[in-house]
Amino acid sequence: MTQPQRLHRERDPRVRRSLILALAAAVLVMVSGLVVVGLRVQQVHLGYQLDTLRAERARLEGLMRQLEMEVATLRSPGRVEARARQLGLTTPGRQQVRLAREFMAGPTGLAAAERNRVASLGAPPRSGTVGRAPLQQ
């Protein structure tokens, strides 16, 4: 007996290749779309964050101006004088003011005279004077 013949169809490799390419193109389009959507979501998120930071900056600049005005007010000579009077401080009299130029380090005055005396004697300066001690080597 003879067996009935069955039709056998050979697969075409070109069809398979074109199917794989179409599938790869679809995946590529889908991934590209998801990337674009993700970037847009991130852009919106960063926009909100930027608005928040701008508002915070404006608030801090206002606070800075307010604090600068407060410092200027607190440092004003009239306010300092008024506060000193509240504390019982008064302007010193002429006999209460002593100029201490002679004790300032420089080419003239008592400090210079003491330095010169110490240098000429080679001795250390007296305790309580303003002159500098010679360098130890």
C-alpha positions in Angstrom: 0.0 0.0 0.0 1.1 3.3 -0.7 0.9 6.1 1.7 -0.8 9.3 0.9 1.5 12.0 0.1 1.8 14.9 2.5 2.6 18.3 1.4 5.7 19.6 2.9 6.5 23.3 2.8 10.0 24.5 3.2 10.5 27.6 5.3 11.8 30.6 3.5 14.8 32.1 5.4 14.0 35.5 4.0 10.5 35.6 5.7 12.1 34.6 9.0 14.7 37.3 8.6 12.1 40.0 7.7 10.0 38.9 10.7 12.9 39.3 13.1 13.8 42.7 11.6 10.2 43.9 12.0 10.1 42.7 15.6 13.5 44.4 16.4 12.2 47.6 14.8 9.0 47.5 16.9 11.1 46.9 20.1 13.4 49.8 19.1 10.4 52.2 18.5 8.8 51.1 21.8 12.1 51.6 23.8 12.6 55.0 22.1 9.1 56.1 23.0 9.6 55.0 26.6 12.9 57.0 26.8 11.2 60.1 25.4 8.3 59.8 27.9 10.8 59.2 30.7 12.8 62.3 29.7 9.6 64.4 29.6 8.6 63.2 33.0 12.0 64.1 34.3 11.8 67.5 32.7 8.5 68.2 34.3 9.9 67.1 37.7 12.9 69.3 37.3 10.7 72.2 36.3 8.8 71.9 39.6 12.0 71.6 41.5 13.3 74.7 39.8 10.2 76.7 40.7 10.6 75.6 44.3 14.2 76.7 44.4 13.4 80.0 42.8 10.7 80.7 45.4 13.2 79.7 48.2 15.8 82.0 46.7 13.4 84.9 46.6 12.4 84.2 50.2 16.0 84.1 51.3 16.9 87.3 49.4 14.0 89.1 51.1 15.2 87.8 54.5 18.8 88.9 53.6 17.6 92.5 52.8 15.6 92.5 56.0 18.6 91.4 58.1 20.9 93.9 56.4 18.4 96.7 57.3 18.3 95.4 60.9 22.1 95.4 61.1 22.3 98.9 59.7 19.7 100.1 62.2 21.5 98.5 65.1 24.8 99.9 64.0 23.5 103.5 63.5 25.4 106.0 65.7 22.2 107.5 67.0 20.9 104.2 68.3 24.3 103.3 69.8 24.4 106.6 71.6 20.8 106.2 72.9 21.5 102.7 74.1 24.7 103.9 75.9 22.6 106.6 77.7 20.1 103.9 78.7 23.0 102.0 80.3 24.1 105.0 82.1 27.2 105.8 80.0 28.0 109.4 79.3 30.4 111.3 77.0 33.8 111.6 78.7 35.0 115.0 79.9 38.1 116.6 78.5 40.1 115.7 81.6 39.0 112.0 81.3 40.5 111.6 77.8 44.2 110.5 77.7 46.0 110.2 74.4 48.4 107.2 74.4 50.5 108.1 71.4 53.7 107.8 73.5 52.9 104.1 74.1 52.3 103.2 70.5 55.1 101.3 68.8 56.8 103.7 66.3 59.8 105.9 65.7 58.9 108.4 68.5 57.5 108.3 72.0 58.3 106.3 75.2 58.1 102.9 73.4 60.8 103.9 71.0 62.9 105.4 73.8 62.6 102.1 75.7 63.5 100.1 72.7 66.6 102.2 72.0 67.7 102.0 75.7 67.4 98.2 75.6 69.2 97.9 72.4 72.1 100.1 73.6 72.4 98.1 76.9 71.9 94.7 75.4 69.7 93.9 78.5 66.1 92.5 78.4 63.4 95.2 78.8 61.9 95.9 82.1 58.7 94.1 83.1 55.6 96.0 82.1 57.2 98.0 79.3 56.0 98.1 75.7 59.3 97.6 74.0 60.2 94.3 72.3 62.7 91.9 73.6 65.8 91.2 71.5 65.6 88.0 69.4 67.2 85.0 70.9 69.5 83.1 68.5 
